[in-house]
Amino acid sequence: MSVRPIYLDCHATTPVDRRVMTAMLPYFMEHFGNPSSINHVYGWEGEAAVKQAREIIAAAINATPEEIVFTSGATEANNLAIKGVAEAYFQKGQHIITLATEHNAVLDPCKYLQSLGFEITILPVQGDGIIDLNQLEKAIRDDTVLVSVMAVNNEIGVLQPLAEISAICRARNVFFHTDAAQGIGKIPLDVQEMQIDLISLTAHKVYGPKGIGALYVRRRNPRVQLAPQQHGGGHERGMRSGTLATPQIVGFGKAVEIAIAEQDTENHRLSQLREKLWMQLSQLEGIHLNGHPNLRVSGNLNISVDGVDGAALLLGLQPVIAISSGSACSSTKTSPSHVLMALGQPENLAYASVRFGIGRFNNDEEIDQVAAYFVSTVHSLRKQRSLI
Ligand SMILES: *Cc1c(COP(=O)(O)O)cnc(C)c1O
């Protein structure tokens, strides 16, 4: 039997936690009822399970259950937030502000709106990946309806200053949306304290199932109106029609419950593993850390390696380490990612970038193994190169 490579790609997705799986199982065959069926016990069971998960997820961000709209994931939540606000507030204005390092699930809905005649301002980031708040302030106009800035970057792991951004938005009566796909269960998110109006969430980055997420939509002070992007049975208070995916929703709730309960201890453990990895990798010459050194999520390490071809490095690492290239946003392209480009990195093929995403099921020995293999792979690639 072949040994599988060590998985360190937790920003792409995470395995389902066994406790999550156990919670989900009864809702496939036993309690399979449609939560909208109000006339029998099968429906009531489904409804009760969805209600409980909704309460857990709402509590995790200090929202009320009525403010949670279940979606198929963060991509759909981002689309609903951005297009939903744009359409609902069309009369007020048609200008939206976002950030150059956003996930494509934010940038692409914005580009789509641009094709319809909306104006989009894409703010650059500073060299460390953090937003420049002065630039944000200057970019807001009277016709700005939405600012969308992510909580945690999925490539370089940096944290954006959510409370400061929302204060600027509030002062100008502009809604603030944040894509927190990489943030839930990892960093504090409090819609009251941070005054956030819309938050996109997903389960599969926190050891829950794929295909389920949510959008938090503020209901008071002020109430956010959304134009639904999917029409049908009027589920989720009309904002997202479609039969609720009870097993996935139960899993999402359980995953969030576990992640919140273990957030502090797990962040501490992951930071130590990340430091251990960095200590060993930074012994190599020509290694650069991408993104802010401290304002970053605990399990993330994104580095560039001089004098090594990116494709060759990933190929060399493949048998032992499952990580993503930091230099290709889609695996078929070898062009640098829009995130690293936004940091002002040269479009230089003579370096490789990789993203490590350390997670719940990684341990000390794995990190040692990974570090040793990475270092020896870089050495041998550099040696080959010098021989050419
Ligand atoms: C993974 C991710 C998404 C997409 O989430 P899905 O649930 O897979 O649609 C969006 N934004 C960020 C920042 C992500 O990391």
The ligand as a MOL file (V3000), in Angstrom:
LIG
                    3D

  0  0  0     0  0            999 V3000
M  V30 BEGIN CTAB
M  V30 COUNTS 15 15 0 0 0
M  V30 BEGIN ATOM
M  V30 1 C -12.7990 28.6330 0.2350 0
M  V30 2 C -13.1080 30.0700 0.1300 0
M  V30 3 C -14.2310 30.5330 -0.5490 0
M  V30 4 C -15.1680 29.5960 -1.2670 0
M  V30 5 O -15.9420 28.8890 -0.3600 0
M  V30 6 P -16.8720 27.6720 -0.8540 0
M  V30 7 O -17.6410 27.3130 0.3580 0
M  V30 8 O -15.9350 26.6140 -1.3120 0
M  V30 9 O -17.7440 28.1980 -1.9370 0
M  V30 10 C -14.4730 31.8810 -0.5710 0
M  V30 11 N -13.6620 32.7390 0.0260 0
M  V30 12 C -12.5650 32.3470 0.6900 0
M  V30 13 C -11.6940 33.3560 1.3510 0
M  V30 14 C -12.2490 31.0030 0.7530 0
M  V30 15 O -11.1460 30.6180 1.3950 0
M  V30 END ATOM
M  V30 BEGIN BOND
M  V30 1 1 1 2
M  V30 2 1 2 3
M  V30 3 2 2 14
M  V30 4 1 3 4
M  V30 5 2 3 10
M  V30 6 1 4 5
M  V30 7 1 5 6
M  V30 8 2 6 7
M  V30 9 1 6 8
M  V30 10 1 6 9
M  V30 11 1 10 11
M  V30 12 2 11 12
M  V30 13 1 12 13
M  V30 14 1 12 14
M  V30 15 1 14 15
M  V30 END BOND
M  V30 END CTAB
M  END
